Amino acid sequence: MTEHRVDFEPIGRRGQCRADQSLRDCAQQMGIELVSLCGGKGTCGRCKVRVLEGEMSQRTLAEIEALSTSQIESGYRLACQTYPPGDCKVYVPPESLTAPQRTQVEGLQVDIRPDPVVIPYRVEMTPPSLQDNEADTERLLRVLREQHGIEHPSIDFRVLQELPETLRSFKWQLQASVRDGEIVALRSWPSRQIGLAVDLGTTKIAGYLLNLSTGQVMASKGIMNPQIAYGEDVITRVAHAMESQQGTEQLHKSASTALNQLAIELCTTIGAKPEEIVEVVIVGNTAMHHLFLGLPVKQLALSPYVPAVRGAQDIKARGIGINIAQGAYVHVLPNIAGFVGADHVAVLLATNMRQKKGVVLALDIGTNTEVCLSCDGVMSSVSCASGPAFEGAHIKHGMRASEGAIEHLRIVDDRIEYQTIGGARPMGLCGSAIIDAIAQLYLAGVLDERGRMDLNHRRVRSTDGTSEFVLVDEEGSGGATITITQIDIRQIQLAKGAIRTGIQILLEANGRSEEEIQEVMIAGAFGTYIDVASAVTLGMLPAIPLNRFRQIGNAAGTGARMALSSRAARKEAQEIADCVKYIELAATPQFTRTFAQANYLGKYRIVHGEREVISSNGNQAIE
C-alpha cells in the first residue's frame, strides 16, 4: 500500500504512514499520544491539529460540528477524522497532547536577536620571557584592551587563582568569556557559550540550556521542586523559614541542590559539563525568589507584604551555591510586589503585554496564580491564592499527572468516558480531570450552582458522612474506585473562585467589562492541561467566546530564556516591573462579596459584586 511522510510539529516527529491511516493513527504509530476520549469516533473533539502543508481528506460532519468557524478557517482538523493522501506537515497544539507528551518546559516560541551579556573573545598572547616578564594577569588584560578594545577589563578572583596554569595549558591561545568587562571564564578557542534559564516554580522547576551565541535551546527538562517537603504552598514554606535560620538554609539548599543536579542532567544530554555554563537567569514568584537567595521573608507574611528587594539582581553563582563556571553570575529578574514576582514579569515579557492593543488578560495558573490586565499597554496585576488543589492536593483521589491518572473526562448518557495517562488502569484524578469532572457533573445536573450534590443520583453515595460521586468502580476486577467528593468540590470552588475574583477586580479597577476582553492568554503547566470549556463552565474563567482563549505553556520559562539571550530583554523586564500597577486583593472593598459570588458554578458575569447568570439562551438574570 502507498505510504507518505507525515511531519508532526513542534514535536519534531516524522515518519512514513499508510494511506489508510488517519492522522491520529499516524501519531500513535510515532509515539505521539493525542487526547481521544471517544476512541477515535470524532465525537469528543479533543484531537485537534492544524494542517500546515499538504492535502487532506474531505472534512467530515463530526469535524464541522466539533470545530468553530474560525478554527476551520485556520486549517484545524480532528486527527481521528483526517486522512492525508500524500506528504504533509501538521501542528499539534499542547492541549491536544496527553500529559506525558507535555512537560512544564513547553512555552511560546519567540524570535529574539541574540545579544548576551557574556561575550566570548579570542585571545592570542605572546608567552613571557626574560626580556618580557610582565605578570600573567596584566598580560591578559592588556591583550584584551589591545586586541578587542575593552577599556577597563578585570578578572574574577577565582579565575585569577587558576590563571597561570590555564594560560600555559592552552599555550597562550584561548577564549575569554567577558561580562561587562570582567573575565568570568577561560576556555580553549573556540568553545560553546552555554547559558542556563530556570523557572523556579512552587511545584515544578523548568530548566533550559541555551547556546548564547545563537539563542538556540540545546536541551530542556522539568523536575519537581524538592522544597515541597517543607510545604506545598509558599505560605507554609515562608512560615518554615521564619521559624529559624536553619529553616531558611534548608529551603535555600534544597533549591540550589536541585538546580545543580538539573544543570548536570541538562549538560549530560549535550555532552557538556556544568562549568561550561557562563550565565544563569532565574525567575520565580517573590517567595521562591527570596527563599532561593536566602533573603528575609518575614515581611512577606505580614501586612503590607513587601519584598526585601524589588530590582533585578546579579549575584556570583558560587555565592549562592550554584556550581557552574568559576566567575559566572546568576541574574534574577525583578519582582513587582510581595506576591507578584519575577516569574510574572517573565510572562509579561514573553507575551509582549506592554505592546498589546485593546483589553488583554494574561494568567499564569499554579499554586499561586498571577493575573495581569492590559488596557492598550497599561498593565495592572493581582496575585490569587489558588492553592495546590489543581495539582491534585487535598482531593480525595487526586494525584499528579503520572501514569494511571485520569486526565480528561466527560459524561455521555449517564456513562463516564475518560482517558488515563499512559493508557493504564485508572488510579486517580489529576488536575485537568478534576476540572472536567466538576464541569460535567454541573452540566448533567448532579451539582447545582452552589456546588451541592444531588443525593438521589444513582452514582452518589455517602462515605464516612461525606457525599461522593462514583466516577470509576473497578474494585470487583481488582482495580480502584475513584470518586469526587463534596469536600473536593468545595476545594475547587475556593481555588477557581480566587482566580475569578482576581480577574473581576482587575476589570472593575480599570473600568472594563468581561465582554471587552479580546484575548485571554493562559500560561503555566496546569493552564496548558485544562480544557478551557470546562473552566468556563465552572465559572473559573469569564464566559466569553472560546476562540478568545489561548493556552501558551510555560511563558515564564520563555521570558527567562529571552532575558538570558538579550540585554534588551533584561531592560524591558525592568521597565515592565516598574510600570505594572499592583492591586492587593484583600485591600479592595469589593473583595469579600466578589469572592463569595465567584465560588458559584456556571456561566455568569459579576458586576459590582452582583452575579448575572448567563442562561442557555444568552439572557441574564441578576442573582
C-alpha positions in Angstrom: 0.0 0.0 0.0 1.2 3.6 -0.7 3.0 5.3 2.1 3.6 9.0 2.7 5.6 11.2 5.0 3.9 12.9 7.9 5.7 15.6 9.9 4.3 16.5 13.4 5.4 19.9 14.7 6.6 21.3 17.1 7.2 17.9 18.5 9.7 17.1 15.7 8.4 13.6 15.0 8.2 12.5 11.4 7.8 9.2 9.6 6.0 7.1 7.0 2.3 6.3 7.3 -0.1 4.3 5.1 -2.8 6.0 3.1 -5.5 4.2 5.1 -4.2 5.6 8.4 -5.8 8.7 10.0 -3.6 11.4 11.4 -4.4 10.0 14.9 -3.2 6.6 13.9 -0.1 8.1 12.4 0.6 10.0 15.6 0.2 6.9 17.7 2.5 4.9 15.4 5.2 7.5 16.1 4.7 7.5 19.8 2.6 10.7 20.0 -0.4 10.3 22.2 -3.3 12.6 21.4 -6.3 13.2 23.7 -9.1 11.0 22.4 -11.9 10.4 24.9 -14.2 8.9 22.3 -11.6 6.4 21.0 -11.4 8.0 17.5 -15.1 8.3 16.8 -14.9 12.1 16.3 -17.4 12.9 19.0 -15.2 14.4 21.7 -13.5 16.9 19.5 -10.3 16.8 21.6 -7.7 15.6 19.0 -7.4 18.9 17.2 -4.5 19.6 14.8 -3.8 22.3 12.3 -2.7 21.4 8.8 0.4 23.4 7.7 1.3 21.7 4.5 -0.3 19.0 2.2 -3.8 17.9 1.1 -6.2 16.2 3.4 -9.4 14.1 3.1 -12.7 15.9 2.9 -13.9 17.4 6.2 -16.5 15.2 8.0 -19.7 16.2 9.6 -18.2 15.3 13.0 -15.5 17.9 12.4 -17.9 20.6 11.2 -19.9 20.1 14.5 -16.8 20.0 16.7 -14.8 22.9 15.3 -15.6 26.6 15.3 -15.8 28.6 12.1 -12.5 30.4 12.9 -10.8 27.0 13.6 -12.0 25.6 10.3 -10.8 28.8 8.5 -7.4 28.4 10.2 -7.0 24.9 9.0 -7.8 22.9 12.1 -9.0 19.3 11.7 -9.8 16.4 14.0 -6.9 14.0 13.7 -9.1 10.9 14.0 -11.2 12.0 11.1 -8.5 13.2 8.7 -6.6 11.0 6.2 -3.7 12.5 4.3 -3.4 11.2 0.7 0.2 12.4 0.4 3.1 14.0 2.3 2.0 16.6 4.9 3.0 18.7 7.9 0.7 19.3 10.8 0.9 21.4 14.0 -0.2 19.7 17.3 -1.3 22.3 19.9 -0.4 21.5 23.5 -4.0 20.9 24.6 -4.3 18.1 22.1 -1.4 16.1 23.7 -1.8 13.8 26.7 0.2 14.7 29.8 3.3 12.5 29.2 3.8 14.3 25.8 3.7 17.7 27.5 6.2 18.9 30.1 6.4 22.1 32.1 9.2 23.3 29.8 6.9 23.9 26.7 6.1 27.5 26.0 5.9 30.3 23.5 8.4 30.3 20.7 9.8 33.9 20.5 12.3 35.0 17.9 14.9 37.3 19.5 18.2 38.6 18.3 20.9 37.2 20.5 22.7 40.0 22.5 24.0 38.1 25.5 25.8 39.9 28.4 28.6 37.3 28.3 30.7 37.7 25.2 33.5 35.3 24.0 36.8 36.9 22.8 39.6 35.1 21.1 42.9 36.0 22.9 46.3 35.4 21.3 49.2 36.1 23.6 52.9 36.0 23.4 54.5 33.9 26.2 56.6 35.7 28.7 60.4 35.6 28.5 63.4 37.0 30.4 63.1 40.1 28.2 59.3 40.3 28.6 58.4 39.2 32.1 55.0 41.0 32.5 52.7 39.3 35.1 50.1 36.9 33.7 47.1 38.9 34.7 48.4 42.2 33.4 49.4 40.5 30.1 45.9 39.0 29.6 44.2 42.3 30.5 46.5 44.3 28.2 45.9 41.9 25.3 42.1 42.3 25.8 42.5 46.1 25.6 44.7 46.0 22.6 43.0 43.2 20.6 39.3 43.9 21.4 39.1 47.5 22.7 37.9 46.6 26.2 38.8 49.7 28.1 38.9 48.6 31.7 39.0 44.8 31.8 39.1 42.9 35.1 39.2 39.3 36.2 37.2 37.3 38.7 39.3 36.3 41.6 38.6 32.5 41.3 39.5 32.7 37.6 42.7 34.6 38.6 43.6 31.8 41.1 43.8 29.3 38.2 45.1 31.7 35.6 48.8 30.7 35.4 48.0 27.1 34.8 45.2 27.9 32.4 47.3 30.1 30.2 50.0 27.6 29.9 47.7 24.6 29.3 46.1 26.4 26.4 49.5 27.5 25.1 48.5 31.2 25.4 45.7 30.9 22.8 42.3 30.9 24.5 38.8 32.1 24.8 37.9 34.7 27.4 34.2 35.0 28.4 33.8 38.6 29.4 30.7 40.0 31.2 30.6 43.8 31.4 34.4 44.0 31.3 35.0 41.1 33.8 36.6 37.8 32.7 34.3 35.2 34.2 35.7 32.1 32.4 38.6 31.0 30.3 38.4 28.1 27.9 40.0 26.8 24.7 39.2 28.6 21.5 36.6 28.1 20.1 34.3 26.8 22.8 30.5 27.0 23.1 29.0 29.8 25.2 26.3 28.0 27.3 23.7 29.6 29.4 21.0 28.2 31.8 17.5 29.7 32.1 15.4 28.5 35.0 11.7 28.9 36.0 11.8 28.2 39.7 8.1 27.3 40.3 6.5 26.5 43.6 5.7 22.9 42.5 8.0 22.4 39.5 11.3 23.6 38.1 11.9 24.1 34.4 15.4 24.4 33.0 16.7 25.3 29.6 20.3 25.2 28.2 20.9 27.8 25.5 23.7 28.4 23.1 24.3 32.1 23.9 25.7 32.9 20.5 22.6 31.8 18.6 19.9 31.8 21.3 19.1 28.1 20.4 17.7 25.9 23.1 20.1 22.9 23.3 18.3 20.9 26.0 15.3 21.4 28.4 14.0 19.4 31.3 11.4 19.7 34.1 11.7 18.4 37.6 9.7 18.6 40.8 10.7 21.3 43.3 12.1 19.4 46.3 11.0 22.3 48.6 7.6 20.6 48.6 9.0 18.6 51.5 8.7 21.8 53.6 5.2 22.8 52.4 3.1 22.6 49.3 2.4 26.3 49.1 4.6 29.4 49.6 2.9 30.5 52.8 3.8 27.2 54.5 7.4 27.5 53.3 7.7 31.1 54.4 6.5 30.0 57.8 9.1 27.3 57.9 11.8 29.8 57.0 10.6 32.2 59.7 10.9 29.5 62.4 14.7 29.5 62.4 17.8 30.3 60.4 18.1 26.6 59.8 14.7 26.6 58.1 15.9 29.3 55.7 19.1 27.4 55.0 17.2 24.2 54.4 14.9 25.8 51.8 17.9 27.5 50.0 20.0 24.4 49.9 17.1 22.3 48.7 16.6 24.6 45.7 20.3 25.1 44.9 20.9 21.3 45.1 18.1 20.7 42.7 19.4 23.4 40.3 22.9 21.9 40.4 21.5 18.4 39.6 19.3 19.9 36.8 22.4 21.5 35.3 24.3 18.3 35.4 21.5 16.4 33.7 21.0 19.0 31.0 24.7 19.2 30.3 25.0 15.5 30.0 22.4 15.4 27.2 24.6 17.7 25.0 28.0 16.3 26.1 28.9 19.3 28.2 29.9 20.0 31.8 28.2 22.5 34.2 31.5 24.5 34.4 30.9 25.4 30.8 27.8 27.4 31.8 28.8 31.1 31.9 25.5 32.7 32.8 22.2 31.8 34.6 18.9 33.6 34.6 16.3 32.6 37.2 12.6 33.6 37.6 10.2 32.7 40.3 7.5 34.3 42.5 8.6 36.6 45.2 8.7 34.0 47.9 10.6 31.5 45.7 13.0 34.4 44.8 13.6 35.3 48.5 13.9 31.7 49.7 16.4 30.8 47.0 18.5 33.8 47.6 18.3 33.4 51.4 16.7 36.8 51.9 14.4 37.5 54.9 10.8 36.5 54.3 9.0 37.6 57.5 7.9 40.9 55.8 6.3 38.9 53.0 3.9 37.2 55.5 3.0 40.4 57.3 0.9 43.3 56.1 1.6 45.3 53.9 3.5 42.2 52.4 6.5 44.0 50.9 9.6 42.3 49.3 13.1 42.7 50.7 14.2 43.8 47.2 12.4 44.6 44.0 15.0 45.3 41.3 16.9 42.8 39.2 19.9 41.1 40.9 23.3 40.0 39.6 24.9 37.6 42.0 28.0 35.4 41.8 26.8 31.9 41.2 29.2 30.4 43.7 28.0 32.8 46.4 24.5 31.1 46.3 25.7 27.5 45.9 25.4 27.2 42.1 28.2 25.2 40.6 29.0 26.5 37.1 31.9 28.5 35.6 34.1 29.9 38.3 33.3 33.6 37.8 29.8 33.2 36.4 26.8 35.2 37.6 23.1 34.4 38.3 20.8 37.1 37.0 17.4 37.2 38.8 14.6 39.2 37.1 12.9 42.0 39.1 9.9 41.5 41.4 6.7 43.6 41.3 5.3 43.1 44.8 5.1 40.7 47.7 3.2 38.1 45.9 3.9 39.1 42.2 7.4 38.2 41.3 10.0 37.7 38.6 8.0 34.8 37.0 5.1 37.2 36.3 7.5 39.7 34.8 8.8 37.0 32.6 5.3 36.1 31.4 4.6 39.7 30.6 7.9 39.9 28.7 7.2 36.7 26.7 3.7 37.8 25.8 4.8 41.3 24.8 2.0 42.7 27.0 3.2 46.3 27.0 2.7 46.5 23.3 -0.8 44.8 23.2 -3.7 46.8 21.9 -7.2 46.5 23.4 -8.1 44.6 26.6 -6.0 41.5 27.1 -5.7 39.2 30.1 -2.7 37.0 30.9 -3.0 34.3 33.6 -0.2 32.1 35.0 -2.1 29.4 36.7 -0.5 27.4 39.5 -0.3 27.1 43.3 -0.2 30.8 43.2 -1.9 32.4 40.2 -0.9 35.8 38.9 -3.3 37.7 36.6 -2.4 40.8 34.5 -4.9 43.0 32.7 -3.5 45.2 29.9 -5.6 48.0 28.5 -3.7 49.3 25.5 -0.5 48.5 27.3 -1.4 50.0 30.7 -1.0 47.0 32.9 -2.2 46.1 36.4 -1.8 42.8 38.2 -3.0 40.7 41.1 -2.0 37.6 42.9 -4.6 34.9 43.7 -4.0 32.2 46.3 -5.4 29.4 44.2 -3.7 26.7 46.3 -2.5 23.2 45.4 -5.9 21.7 44.6 -5.3 22.0 40.8 -2.3 19.8 41.3 -4.5 17.1 42.9 -3.5 18.0 46.5 -6.3 17.8 49.2 -8.5 16.0 46.7 -9.6 12.5 47.9 -8.5 10.7 44.8 -6.3 13.5 43.4 -2.8 12.7 42.1 -0.1 14.4 40.0 -0.1 13.9 36.2 1.6 10.5 36.1 0.7 7.1 34.7 -2.7 5.9 35.7 -4.1 9.4 36.4 -7.3 10.2 34.6 -6.5 13.4 32.7 -9.7 14.0 30.7 -13.3 13.0 31.4 -16.8 13.5 30.2 -20.3 12.2 30.9 -22.3 10.8 27.9 -25.8 9.5 28.5 -25.0 8.8 32.2 -21.9 7.0 31.1 -18.4 8.1 32.3 -15.8 8.3 29.5 -12.3 9.0 30.4 -8.7 8.9 29.3 -5.8 7.9 31.5 -2.1 8.9 31.2 -0.2 6.0 29.6 -3.5 4.1 28.9 -3.1 2.5 32.3 -5.9 1.4 34.6 -7.2 4.4 36.4 -5.6 5.2 39.8 -6.9 8.8 40.5 -7.6 12.2 39.1 -5.0 14.8 38.0 -6.0 18.5 38.0 -7.4 18.7 34.5 -9.7 15.8 35.1 -10.9 17.3 38.3 -11.9 20.4 36.4 -13.6 18.3 33.7 -15.4 16.1 36.3 -17.0 19.0 38.2 -18.0 20.8 35.0 -19.6 17.6 33.7 -21.4 17.0 36.9 -22.7 20.5 36.8 -23.9 20.2 33.2 -25.5 16.9 34.0 -27.5 18.4 36.9 -25.7 16.4 39.6 -24.4 19.6 41.0 -26.3 22.8 41.5 -24.8 26.3 41.2 -23.7 26.2 44.8 -21.8 23.0 44.2 -24.3 20.9 46.2 -24.6 17.3 45.1 -27.9 15.6 44.2 -28.1 12.9 46.9 -30.7 11.0 44.9 -28.5 10.3 41.9 -27.7 6.6 41.5 -23.9 7.3 41.4 -24.0 9.4 44.6 -23.2 7.6 47.9 -22.2 8.6 51.4 -18.8 7.5 52.8 -17.8 8.5 56.3 -20.5 11.1 56.4 -19.4 12.7 53.1 -21.4 12.6 49.8 -19.4 11.5 46.8 -20.0 10.8 43.2 -18.6 7.5 41.9 -16.7 8.1 38.6 -14.9 4.7 38.3 -15.7 1.5 40.2 -13.3 -1.3 39.3 -12.9 -2.9 42.7 -14.6 -6.0 41.5 -12.0 -6.6 38.9 -9.0 -5.7 41.1 -9.0 -2.0 40.2 -9.7 1.2 42.0 -12.8 3.1 43.0 -12.4 6.7 42.1 -14.8 9.4 43.4 -15.2 13.1 43.6 -16.5 14.2 47.0 -18.4 17.2 48.2 -15.3 18.3 50.0 -13.3 18.0 46.8 -15.8 20.2 45.0 -15.5 22.9 47.7 -11.7 22.9 47.4 -12.0 23.5 43.7 -14.7 26.2 44.2 -12.3 28.1 46.5 -9.4 27.8 44.1 -11.4 28.8 41.0 -13.2 31.5 42.9 -9.9 33.1 43.9 -8.8 33.3 40.2 -12.2 34.6 39.0 -12.2 37.2 41.8 -8.8 38.5 40.7 -10.0 38.8 37.1 -13.1 40.7 38.1 -11.3 43.1 40.5 -8.8 44.0 37.7 -11.6 44.7 35.3 -13.5 46.9 37.7 -10.3 48.7 38.7 -9.8 49.6 35.1 -13.5 50.4 34.3 -13.7 47.5 31.9 -16.2 44.6 31.4 -15.8 41.0 30.6 -17.3 41.5 27.1 -14.5 43.9 26.3 -11.8 41.2 26.7 -10.3 40.5 23.3 -7.7 37.8 24.3 -7.0 35.6 27.3 -3.6 34.0 27.4 -3.3 31.1 29.8 0.2 30.2 30.9 1.6 27.6 33.3 1.8 23.8 33.2 -1.7 23.4 34.6 -3.1 26.1 32.4 -1.8 24.2 29.4 -3.5 21.0 30.5 -7.0 22.2 31.3 -10.0 22.2 29.0 -10.9 25.8 28.7 -14.6 25.0 28.0 -14.7 23.1 31.4 -13.1 26.1 33.1 -15.6 28.5 31.6 -18.5 26.1 32.6 -17.2 26.2 36.2 -17.1 30.0 36.2 -13.3 29.9 36.7 -12.9 31.9 33.5 -15.1 34.6 32.0 -18.0 33.4 29.8 -16.6 34.9 26.5 -16.2 33.1 23.2 -13.7 30.2 23.4 -11.8 31.5 20.4 -10.5 34.4 22.5 -8.6 32.0 24.8 -5.0 30.9 24.0 -3.0 28.4 26.0 0.7 29.3 25.8 2.5 26.8 28.1 5.4 27.9 30.3 5.6 31.6 29.3 7.7 32.3 32.4 10.3 29.9 31.1 10.2 31.7 27.7 10.7 35.0 29.4 13.7 33.6 31.3 15.2 32.4 28.0 14.7 35.8 26.5 16.5 37.5 29.4 19.3 35.0 29.1 19.7 35.8 25.4 19.3 39.5 25.3 20.4 42.6 27.2 17.4 44.4 25.7 15.0 41.8 27.1 16.5 42.4 30.6 16.0 46.2 30.2 12.4 45.6 29.1 11.8 43.3 32.1 12.9 46.0 34.5 10.7 48.6 32.7 7.7 46.1 32.9 8.3 45.7 36.7 8.4 49.5 37.1 5.2 50.3 35.2 2.8 47.5 36.4 0.3 48.6 38.9 -0.1 46.1 41.7 -3.5 45.7 43.3 -3.7 43.9 46.7 -6.9 41.9 46.5 -7.6 41.7 50.2 -7.5 45.5 50.4 -10.2 46.1 47.8 -13.6 46.9 49.3 -15.5 44.6 47.0 -13.2 41.6 47.6 -15.3 39.6 50.1 -18.6 39.9 48.1 -17.0 39.3 44.8 -15.2 36.2 46.1 -18.5 34.8 47.5 -20.1 35.2 44.1 -17.1 33.8 42.3 -17.5 30.5 44.2 -20.7 29.7 42.4 -20.7 27.2 39.4 -21.9 28.1 36.0 -21.6 30.8 33.4 -22.1 34.3 34.8 -20.8 37.8 35.0 -20.1 39.7 38.1 -20.9 43.4 38.2 -20.1 45.3 41.4 -20.5 42.2 43.5 -23.7 41.1 41.8 -23.8 37.9 39.8 -25.6 37.9 36.5 -26.3 34.3 35.4 -26.0 33.7 31.7 -28.7 31.2 30.7 -28.5 28.8 27.7 -30.4 31.3 25.5 -28.0 34.1 26.3 -30.3 36.0 28.7 -29.1 37.3 32.1 -30.8 37.3 35.4 -29.3 39.1 38.5 -28.8 36.8 41.4 
